[in-house]
Amino acid sequence: MREPKKRRGPASPVMHLVMDPESATPMYRQVYEGLREAILSGRLAQGARLPSSRALAADLGVARNTVLQAFDQLRSEGYLQGRRGGGTRAREVIPDALLTVPRSATRGDAKARQSRNTGTSRGSGTSRISPSASPAAPRLSRRGQSLATTGATLIRAAGPHVPFELGVPAHDAFPRRLWGQLTGRRWRRGDVDLGELDPAGEASLREAIAEYLATARGVRCTAEQVFVVNGAQQALHLIAQLLLDPGDRAWIEEPGYVGARVAFEAAGARLVPVPVDDDGLDVAAGVRLASDARLAYVTPSHQFPLGVVMSASRRLQLLGWARANGAWIVEDDYDSEFRYTGRPLPCMQGLEGEQSDGSPSRVLYVGTFSKTLVSGLRIGYMVVPEELIDAFRATRSTVDRHTPTIYQQVLADFIGEGHYFRHIRHVRNLCAERQAVLVDAAKTHLDGLLRIQADPAGLHLVGWLAPEIRDTEAQRAAMARGIRSWALSGFHLGEAPTRGALVLGYGGFEAREIRKGVEILAEILGRMQSH
Ligand SMILES: Cc1ncc(COP(=O)(O)O)c(C=O)c1O
């Protein structure tokens, strides 16, 4: 399969920038950042001609002055050349100074540098930074080197979200005003705890979460077992640090969630990719591969990324293996609120409770507010077996002591006053509509190019490619057009799958963005197929 030829001139495909009118970042700055990123990442070839400010403004739906302002800024910083009013090109040679970040750089600049270093390939698992590549690189510990390379895969791109980025919730539905009112009310009433909290979190929030999980997910726990954490990622990190020794084997789903892979690798675990079929993780295969594993990571309610539901018999098999071998099961219930048809399935943690013969629990349950609210809040939770409560409280204290109090208190109010349930209903309906738009647009434009089927759950879909198209090439070509679609093979630790696929997140994008994204994908894949 050949790479699509890079086109030059006004129709340059790399000009596909996506604006976020809701963002606090001014429009000219969004244009500036998008172009700068395109230049530094090489998507916009050096010397390539940009479209006219008028054409780009029309394309982006912004005022021409907005584009002129961004061009001026980029010109004054040396990224662009050419006069205002004349043709504008990306500079042939970017001054070295622009490729490094001065000490006084702003946060946005530092983020851009990070994304440059890493290729910002959340989920792809392909980018790496090499700590020893530069002569000036600091000397890292062996653990540090491992963290710097594996962790780099999780760093997100700076700038506005673009379709079909994964892990982006319906952020446009976040109740900003209400959240602000609840926060203001706490401060005005002098009702914010200014001291340090229990590392497990604020009592009222832990109670609210325990109650919610019991009713909505069938979790069996007390509020003492609930830990409020900075997103599911922190839960995975704490679990790995506390329960895995370097060299321990850990089952992960194949294909599976890169965030989990990275957390376990950071603890020095040896990962054992266990295949997933239509019934979820193939437990018998796991036993054949590594019966002595210390831990198994699963997403049984909606496997990430394939979307299958783990069957009851597999769940029981997995619980039986864990009990017999003293292994831990990490149940990541990351998007359970987004089930559109049928009754939500109770979780494995509850199933284990029902079956209990009095022996200690083997399941650690992990959840997040990143999907129902926004991932930038960085609030998630885990439910741990009683025997591990103290060890987790101590471990958490070594990291960041606890999640900031004000966020916990406001979230407790948000749940306690009934807003959360209303909000879940709202975003669930919204995301169901967005999925329908994606499926519909795919039917119209992607027939024969990408096979996409509706899914009764989740915030992403898997689109299967024609056999002759490599998913990594499709991902790369889409990226060059400003579309983020993730190659399924990037979620495989072992061999790439026989059939390539693209994983498409839709939850965070409006119907028009989804339709436009599909049209661009259709162009790209159509071209790839005809080559
Ligand atoms: C499988 C899975 N688990 C967990 C998360 C949530 O992570 P966090 O709560 O750290 O934002 C995601 C987000 O993309 C995910 O895909």
The ligand as a Gaussian input file, in Angstrom:
#p B3LYP/6-31G(d) Opt

LIG

0 1
 C      -10.756000       1.350000      29.174000
 C      -10.653000       2.685000      29.855000
 N      -10.516000       2.733000      31.180000
 C      -10.459000       3.908000      31.833000
 C      -10.527000       5.105000      31.161000
 C      -10.638000       6.415000      31.917000
 O       -9.526000       6.904000      32.358000
 P       -9.497000       8.174000      33.311000
 O      -10.536000       8.044000      34.384000
 O       -8.116000       8.087000      33.864000
 O       -9.736000       9.384000      32.489000
 C      -10.607000       5.113000      29.789000
 C      -10.588000       6.398000      29.078000
 O      -10.351000       6.580000      27.934000
 C      -10.692000       3.871000      29.113000
 O      -10.824000       3.835000      27.777000

